[in-house]
Amino acid sequence: MQRFGIAAFAAAIIFSSAAGVGFAETATPPAAGEEASHPAVEPAALDILKAASENLASAKSISFHALGAFDVPARNGQPLFYFSRSDVLLARPNKLRVIVPGDGPPSEFYFDGSTVAVLTPKEDLIAVAAVPGNVEEMLGKIYEKAGIYFPFVDFLVSDPYKALTTGLTSAFVIGKSTLVGGTTTDVLSISDENVHLQIWIGAEDKLPRLIWATDASSADKPRHMVEFSDWKLNGDVAGESFAPKRTATTKEIPFARPEDASSASDAGKKP
């Protein structure tokens, strides 16, 4: 799997069948036998992506909330929808915190430039690993080592534009919306061979507001949504923000993929 780029969203996933609803103007699909009215990769769409990328890449610190939704088929085939929320704080070039409260088990992720720590406060467990480098290098390493992935990863890297456009096969402007994020947004469609993304980007502030994605490589076409809110760029960030708050009873466990950590834990038990 491509580490960064829109193919990475195939590990998370998104799209809406009613994409045209609520747009002040929309792109109309060509009729049978007609040629598309826009090129496969439309320069106007790339311009909007580039402006958003430069806005994020130039910020020394970034914080936002990300509400994610994804569907998983039940035993009877019915799609069941689940939600997750991430409170994200990034300080370039090498600090990241992601706090994930319920619906599922809460977790806290910390990276201070040299060490990654994942804390599960309910179970009072922590996994720690030495991972020196910048945020982008760290994200690649923790995915390989422990399968940790964030669906908003393309907006955390040093060059979001490159991440979003590498391998692009289609990009065009759908229109504008006034129904997302409490502001006017430009609505884009971008795709590569693995995933289709529909992205709402603030027309004035150039900040991502919503993404729907569909995994084009899977027969089940799983979907994933990420809604962004409470953006803050270049705010003051305290150094202690990136240190986990462990207690005297916090137990350390191996930093590994869940199945590997479970095996290591079982191996350490007495027969």
Contacts in CASP RR format, 6 or more apart in sequence:
PFRMAT RR
TARGET T0000
AUTHOR 0000-0000-0000
METHOD contacts of the structure
MODEL  1
MQRFGIAAFAAAIIFSSAAGVGFAETATPPAAGEEASHPAVEPAALDILK
AASENLASAKSISFHALGAFDVPARNGQPLFYFSRSDVLLARPNKLRVIV
PGDGPPSEFYFDGSTVAVLTPKEDLIAVAAVPGNVEEMLGKIYEKAGIYF
PFVDFLVSDPYKALTTGLTSAFVIGKSTLVGGTTTDVLSISDENVHLQIW
IGAEDKLPRLIWATDASSADKPRHMVEFSDWKLNGDVAGESFAPKRTATT
KEIPFARPEDASSASDAGKKP
1 7 0 8 1.000
1 8 0 8 1.000
1 10 0 8 1.000
1 11 0 8 1.000
2 8 0 8 1.000
2 166 0 8 1.000
2 194 0 8 1.000
3 139 0 8 1.000
3 140 0 8 1.000
3 143 0 8 1.000
4 136 0 8 1.000
4 139 0 8 1.000
4 153 0 8 1.000
4 154 0 8 1.000
4 157 0 8 1.000
4 163 0 8 1.000
4 166 0 8 1.000
5 154 0 8 1.000
5 162 0 8 1.000
5 163 0 8 1.000
5 164 0 8 1.000
5 165 0 8 1.000
5 166 0 8 1.000
5 167 0 8 1.000
5 192 0 8 1.000
6 154 0 8 1.000
6 163 0 8 1.000
6 164 0 8 1.000
6 165 0 8 1.000
6 166 0 8 1.000
6 167 0 8 1.000
6 168 0 8 1.000
6 190 0 8 1.000
6 191 0 8 1.000
6 192 0 8 1.000
6 194 0 8 1.000
6 195 0 8 1.000
6 197 0 8 1.000
6 213 0 8 1.000
7 167 0 8 1.000
7 192 0 8 1.000
7 193 0 8 1.000
7 194 0 8 1.000
7 195 0 8 1.000
8 149 0 8 1.000
8 153 0 8 1.000
8 154 0 8 1.000
8 163 0 8 1.000
9 151 0 8 1.000
9 154 0 8 1.000
9 195 0 8 1.000
9 197 0 8 1.000
9 211 0 8 1.000
9 213 0 8 1.000
9 224 0 8 1.000
10 194 0 8 1.000
10 195 0 8 1.000
10 213 0 8 1.000
10 215 0 8 1.000
10 216 0 8 1.000
10 217 0 8 1.000
10 218 0 8 1.000
11 149 0 8 1.000
11 151 0 8 1.000
12 70 0 8 1.000
12 149 0 8 1.000
12 151 0 8 1.000
12 213 0 8 1.000
12 224 0 8 1.000
12 226 0 8 1.000
13 70 0 8 1.000
13 195 0 8 1.000
13 213 0 8 1.000
13 214 0 8 1.000
13 215 0 8 1.000
13 222 0 8 1.000
13 223 0 8 1.000
13 224 0 8 1.000
14 197 0 8 1.000
14 198 0 8 1.000
14 211 0 8 1.000
14 212 0 8 1.000
14 213 0 8 1.000
14 214 0 8 1.000
14 223 0 8 1.000
14 224 0 8 1.000
14 225 0 8 1.000
14 226 0 8 1.000
15 196 0 8 1.000
15 197 0 8 1.000
15 198 0 8 1.000
15 212 0 8 1.000
15 213 0 8 1.000
15 214 0 8 1.000
15 223 0 8 1.000
16 198 0 8 1.000
16 212 0 8 1.000
19 174 0 8 1.000
19 187 0 8 1.000
19 189 0 8 1.000
19 198 0 8 1.000
19 212 0 8 1.000
20 26 0 8 1.000
20 174 0 8 1.000
22 177 0 8 1.000
22 178 0 8 1.000
22 179 0 8 1.000
23 174 0 8 1.000
23 175 0 8 1.000
23 176 0 8 1.000
23 177 0 8 1.000
23 187 0 8 1.000
24 175 0 8 1.000
24 176 0 8 1.000
24 177 0 8 1.000
24 178 0 8 1.000
25 175 0 8 1.000
25 176 0 8 1.000
26 174 0 8 1.000
26 175 0 8 1.000
27 37 0 8 1.000
27 38 0 8 1.000
27 172 0 8 1.000
27 173 0 8 1.000
27 174 0 8 1.000
27 175 0 8 1.000
27 189 0 8 1.000
28 37 0 8 1.000
30 36 0 8 1.000
30 37 0 8 1.000
38 172 0 8 1.000
38 173 0 8 1.000
39 172 0 8 1.000
40 169 0 8 1.000
40 170 0 8 1.000
40 171 0 8 1.000
41 168 0 8 1.000
41 169 0 8 1.000
41 170 0 8 1.000
41 171 0 8 1.000
41 172 0 8 1.000
42 171 0 8 1.000
42 172 0 8 1.000
42 173 0 8 1.000
44 172 0 8 1.000
44 173 0 8 1.000
45 171 0 8 1.000
45 172 0 8 1.000
45 173 0 8 1.000
45 188 0 8 1.000
45 189 0 8 1.000
45 190 0 8 1.000
46 165 0 8 1.000
46 171 0 8 1.000
48 173 0 8 1.000
48 186 0 8 1.000
48 188 0 8 1.000
48 201 0 8 1.000
48 206 0 8 1.000
49 161 0 8 1.000
49 164 0 8 1.000
49 165 0 8 1.000
49 171 0 8 1.000
49 188 0 8 1.000
49 190 0 8 1.000
49 199 0 8 1.000
49 201 0 8 1.000
50 161 0 8 1.000
51 206 0 8 1.000
52 160 0 8 1.000
52 201 0 8 1.000
52 202 0 8 1.000
52 206 0 8 1.000
52 207 0 8 1.000
52 208 0 8 1.000
53 159 0 8 1.000
53 160 0 8 1.000
53 161 0 8 1.000
53 162 0 8 1.000
53 164 0 8 1.000
54 161 0 8 1.000
54 206 0 8 1.000
55 205 0 8 1.000
55 206 0 8 1.000
55 207 0 8 1.000
55 233 0 8 1.000
56 62 0 8 1.000
56 155 0 8 1.000
56 160 0 8 1.000
56 207 0 8 1.000
56 233 0 8 1.000
57 158 0 8 1.000
57 159 0 8 1.000
57 160 0 8 1.000
57 161 0 8 1.000
59 92 0 8 1.000
59 233 0 8 1.000
59 234 0 8 1.000
60 91 0 8 1.000
60 92 0 8 1.000
60 234 0 8 1.000
60 235 0 8 1.000
61 89 0 8 1.000
61 90 0 8 1.000
61 91 0 8 1.000
61 92 0 8 1.000
61 232 0 8 1.000
61 233 0 8 1.000
61 234 0 8 1.000
61 235 0 8 1.000
61 236 0 8 1.000
61 237 0 8 1.000
62 88 0 8 1.000
62 89 0 8 1.000
62 90 0 8 1.000
62 156 0 8 1.000
62 231 0 8 1.000
62 232 0 8 1.000
62 233 0 8 1.000
63 87 0 8 1.000
63 88 0 8 1.000
63 89 0 8 1.000
63 90 0 8 1.000
63 230 0 8 1.000
63 231 0 8 1.000
63 232 0 8 1.000
63 235 0 8 1.000
64 88 0 8 1.000
64 228 0 8 1.000
64 229 0 8 1.000
64 230 0 8 1.000
64 231 0 8 1.000
64 232 0 8 1.000
65 85 0 8 1.000
65 86 0 8 1.000
65 87 0 8 1.000
65 88 0 8 1.000
65 228 0 8 1.000
65 229 0 8 1.000
65 230 0 8 1.000
66 85 0 8 1.000
66 86 0 8 1.000
66 88 0 8 1.000
66 151 0 8 1.000
66 152 0 8 1.000
66 226 0 8 1.000
66 227 0 8 1.000
66 228 0 8 1.000
67 83 0 8 1.000
67 84 0 8 1.000
67 85 0 8 1.000
67 226 0 8 1.000
67 227 0 8 1.000
67 229 0 8 1.000
68 83 0 8 1.000
68 84 0 8 1.000
68 85 0 8 1.000
68 86 0 8 1.000
68 151 0 8 1.000
68 224 0 8 1.000
68 225 0 8 1.000
68 226 0 8 1.000
68 227 0 8 1.000
69 81 0 8 1.000
69 82 0 8 1.000
69 83 0 8 1.000
69 84 0 8 1.000
69 224 0 8 1.000
69 225 0 8 1.000
70 81 0 8 1.000
70 82 0 8 1.000
70 84 0 8 1.000
70 222 0 8 1.000
70 223 0 8 1.000
70 224 0 8 1.000
70 225 0 8 1.000
71 79 0 8 1.000
71 80 0 8 1.000
71 81 0 8 1.000
71 82 0 8 1.000
71 222 0 8 1.000
71 223 0 8 1.000
72 79 0 8 1.000
72 80 0 8 1.000
72 82 0 8 1.000
72 222 0 8 1.000
73 79 0 8 1.000
73 80 0 8 1.000
73 220 0 8 1.000
74 80 0 8 1.000
82 103 0 8 1.000
83 103 0 8 1.000
84 100 0 8 1.000
84 102 0 8 1.000
84 103 0 8 1.000
84 104 0 8 1.000
85 100 0 8 1.000
85 101 0 8 1.000
85 102 0 8 1.000
86 98 0 8 1.000
86 99 0 8 1.000
86 100 0 8 1.000
86 150 0 8 1.000
86 152 0 8 1.000
87 98 0 8 1.000
87 99 0 8 1.000
87 100 0 8 1.000
87 101 0 8 1.000
88 96 0 8 1.000
88 97 0 8 1.000
88 98 0 8 1.000
88 150 0 8 1.000
88 152 0 8 1.000
88 156 0 8 1.000
89 96 0 8 1.000
89 97 0 8 1.000
89 98 0 8 1.000
89 237 0 8 1.000
89 241 0 8 1.000
89 242 0 8 1.000
90 96 0 8 1.000
90 97 0 8 1.000
90 135 0 8 1.000
90 156 0 8 1.000
91 237 0 8 1.000
91 239 0 8 1.000
91 241 0 8 1.000
91 242 0 8 1.000
92 134 0 8 1.000
92 135 0 8 1.000
92 158 0 8 1.000
93 134 0 8 1.000
93 135 0 8 1.000
93 158 0 8 1.000
94 111 0 8 1.000
94 112 0 8 1.000
94 113 0 8 1.000
94 133 0 8 1.000
94 134 0 8 1.000
94 135 0 8 1.000
94 138 0 8 1.000
95 111 0 8 1.000
95 112 0 8 1.000
95 113 0 8 1.000
95 135 0 8 1.000
95 237 0 8 1.000
95 239 0 8 1.000
95 241 0 8 1.000
95 242 0 8 1.000
96 109 0 8 1.000
96 110 0 8 1.000
96 111 0 8 1.000
96 135 0 8 1.000
96 138 0 8 1.000
96 156 0 8 1.000
96 242 0 8 1.000
97 108 0 8 1.000
97 109 0 8 1.000
97 110 0 8 1.000
97 111 0 8 1.000
97 241 0 8 1.000
97 242 0 8 1.000
98 108 0 8 1.000
98 109 0 8 1.000
98 150 0 8 1.000
99 106 0 8 1.000
99 107 0 8 1.000
99 108 0 8 1.000
99 109 0 8 1.000
100 106 0 8 1.000
100 107 0 8 1.000
100 108 0 8 1.000
100 109 0 8 1.000
105 120 0 8 1.000
105 122 0 8 1.000
105 123 0 8 1.000
106 120 0 8 1.000
106 121 0 8 1.000
106 122 0 8 1.000
107 118 0 8 1.000
107 119 0 8 1.000
107 120 0 8 1.000
107 121 0 8 1.000
108 118 0 8 1.000
108 119 0 8 1.000
108 120 0 8 1.000
108 121 0 8 1.000
108 244 0 8 1.000
109 116 0 8 1.000
109 117 0 8 1.000
109 118 0 8 1.000
109 119 0 8 1.000
109 148 0 8 1.000
110 116 0 8 1.000
110 117 0 8 1.000
110 118 0 8 1.000
110 119 0 8 1.000
110 242 0 8 1.000
110 243 0 8 1.000
110 244 0 8 1.000
111 117 0 8 1.000
111 131 0 8 1.000
111 135 0 8 1.000
111 138 0 8 1.000
111 242 0 8 1.000
112 239 0 8 1.000
112 242 0 8 1.000
112 243 0 8 1.000
113 131 0 8 1.000
113 132 0 8 1.000
113 133 0 8 1.000
113 134 0 8 1.000
113 138 0 8 1.000
113 242 0 8 1.000
114 130 0 8 1.000
114 131 0 8 1.000
114 132 0 8 1.000
114 133 0 8 1.000
115 128 0 8 1.000
115 129 0 8 1.000
115 130 0 8 1.000
115 131 0 8 1.000
116 128 0 8 1.000
116 129 0 8 1.000
116 131 0 8 1.000
116 138 0 8 1.000
116 142 0 8 1.000
116 255 0 8 1.000
117 126 0 8 1.000
117 127 0 8 1.000
117 128 0 8 1.000
117 244 0 8 1.000
118 126 0 8 1.000
118 127 0 8 1.000
118 128 0 8 1.000
118 146 0 8 1.000
118 148 0 8 1.000
118 255 0 8 1.000
119 125 0 8 1.000
119 126 0 8 1.000
119 244 0 8 1.000
119 245 0 8 1.000
119 246 0 8 1.000
119 250 0 8 1.000
120 126 0 8 1.000
124 247 0 8 1.000
124 249 0 8 1.000
124 250 0 8 1.000
124 251 0 8 1.000
125 250 0 8 1.000
125 251 0 8 1.000
125 252 0 8 1.000
125 253 0 8 1.000
126 244 0 8 1.000
126 246 0 8 1.000
126 250 0 8 1.000
126 251 0 8 1.000
126 252 0 8 1.000
126 253 0 8 1.000
127 146 0 8 1.000
127 252 0 8 1.000
127 253 0 8 1.000
127 254 0 8 1.000
127 255 0 8 1.000
127 256 0 8 1.000
127 261 0 8 1.000
128 252 0 8 1.000
128 255 0 8 1.000
129 142 0 8 1.000
129 145 0 8 1.000
129 146 0 8 1.000
129 255 0 8 1.000
131 138 0 8 1.000
131 141 0 8 1.000
131 142 0 8 1.000
134 158 0 8 1.000
135 156 0 8 1.000
135 157 0 8 1.000
135 158 0 8 1.000
136 156 0 8 1.000
136 157 0 8 1.000
136 158 0 8 1.000
139 150 0 8 1.000
139 153 0 8 1.000
139 156 0 8 1.000
139 157 0 8 1.000
142 148 0 8 1.000
143 149 0 8 1.000
145 255 0 8 1.000
145 256 0 8 1.000
145 257 0 8 1.000
146 255 0 8 1.000
146 256 0 8 1.000
146 257 0 8 1.000
147 257 0 8 1.000
150 156 0 8 1.000
151 224 0 8 1.000
151 226 0 8 1.000
152 226 0 8 1.000
152 228 0 8 1.000
153 163 0 8 1.000
154 160 0 8 1.000
154 163 0 8 1.000
154 164 0 8 1.000
155 208 0 8 1.000
157 163 0 8 1.000
164 190 0 8 1.000
165 171 0 8 1.000
165 190 0 8 1.000
166 192 0 8 1.000
167 192 0 8 1.000
167 193 0 8 1.000
168 190 0 8 1.000
168 191 0 8 1.000
168 192 0 8 1.000
169 191 0 8 1.000
169 192 0 8 1.000
169 193 0 8 1.000
170 189 0 8 1.000
170 190 0 8 1.000
170 191 0 8 1.000
171 188 0 8 1.000
171 189 0 8 1.000
171 190 0 8 1.000
171 191 0 8 1.000
172 188 0 8 1.000
172 189 0 8 1.000
173 186 0 8 1.000
173 187 0 8 1.000
173 188 0 8 1.000
174 187 0 8 1.000
174 188 0 8 1.000
174 189 0 8 1.000
174 198 0 8 1.000
175 186 0 8 1.000
175 187 0 8 1.000
176 184 0 8 1.000
176 185 0 8 1.000
176 186 0 8 1.000
176 187 0 8 1.000
176 203 0 8 1.000
177 184 0 8 1.000
177 185 0 8 1.000
177 187 0 8 1.000
177 200 0 8 1.000
178 184 0 8 1.000
178 185 0 8 1.000
180 200 0 8 1.000
180 209 0 8 1.000
180 210 0 8 1.000
181 200 0 8 1.000
181 209 0 8 1.000
181 210 0 8 1.000
181 229 0 8 1.000
183 202 0 8 1.000
183 203 0 8 1.000
183 204 0 8 1.000
183 205 0 8 1.000
183 209 0 8 1.000
184 202 0 8 1.000
184 203 0 8 1.000
184 204 0 8 1.000
185 200 0 8 1.000
185 201 0 8 1.000
185 202 0 8 1.000
185 203 0 8 1.000
185 209 0 8 1.000
185 210 0 8 1.000
186 200 0 8 1.000
186 201 0 8 1.000
186 202 0 8 1.000
186 203 0 8 1.000
187 198 0 8 1.000
187 199 0 8 1.000
187 200 0 8 1.000
187 201 0 8 1.000
188 197 0 8 1.000
188 198 0 8 1.000
188 199 0 8 1.000
188 201 0 8 1.000
189 196 0 8 1.000
189 197 0 8 1.000
189 198 0 8 1.000
189 199 0 8 1.000
190 196 0 8 1.000
190 197 0 8 1.000
190 199 0 8 1.000
191 197 0 8 1.000
191 216 0 8 1.000
193 216 0 8 1.000
193 217 0 8 1.000
194 215 0 8 1.000
194 216 0 8 1.000
194 217 0 8 1.000
195 213 0 8 1.000
195 214 0 8 1.000
195 215 0 8 1.000
195 216 0 8 1.000
195 217 0 8 1.000
196 213 0 8 1.000
196 214 0 8 1.000
196 216 0 8 1.000
197 211 0 8 1.000
197 212 0 8 1.000
197 213 0 8 1.000
198 211 0 8 1.000
198 212 0 8 1.000
198 213 0 8 1.000
199 208 0 8 1.000
199 210 0 8 1.000
199 211 0 8 1.000
200 208 0 8 1.000
200 209 0 8 1.000
200 210 0 8 1.000
200 211 0 8 1.000
201 207 0 8 1.000
201 208 0 8 1.000
201 209 0 8 1.000
202 208 0 8 1.000
202 209 0 8 1.000
205 231 0 8 1.000
207 228 0 8 1.000
207 231 0 8 1.000
208 228 0 8 1.000
209 227 0 8 1.000
209 228 0 8 1.000
209 229 0 8 1.000
210 225 0 8 1.000
210 226 0 8 1.000
210 227 0 8 1.000
210 228 0 8 1.000
211 225 0 8 1.000
211 226 0 8 1.000
212 223 0 8 1.000
212 224 0 8 1.000
212 225 0 8 1.000
213 223 0 8 1.000
213 224 0 8 1.000
213 225 0 8 1.000
214 221 0 8 1.000
214 222 0 8 1.000
214 223 0 8 1.000
215 221 0 8 1.000
215 222 0 8 1.000
215 223 0 8 1.000
253 261 0 8 1.000
253 265 0 8 1.000
254 260 0 8 1.000
254 261 0 8 1.000
254 264 0 8 1.000
254 265 0 8 1.000
255 261 0 8 1.000
256 264 0 8 1.000
END
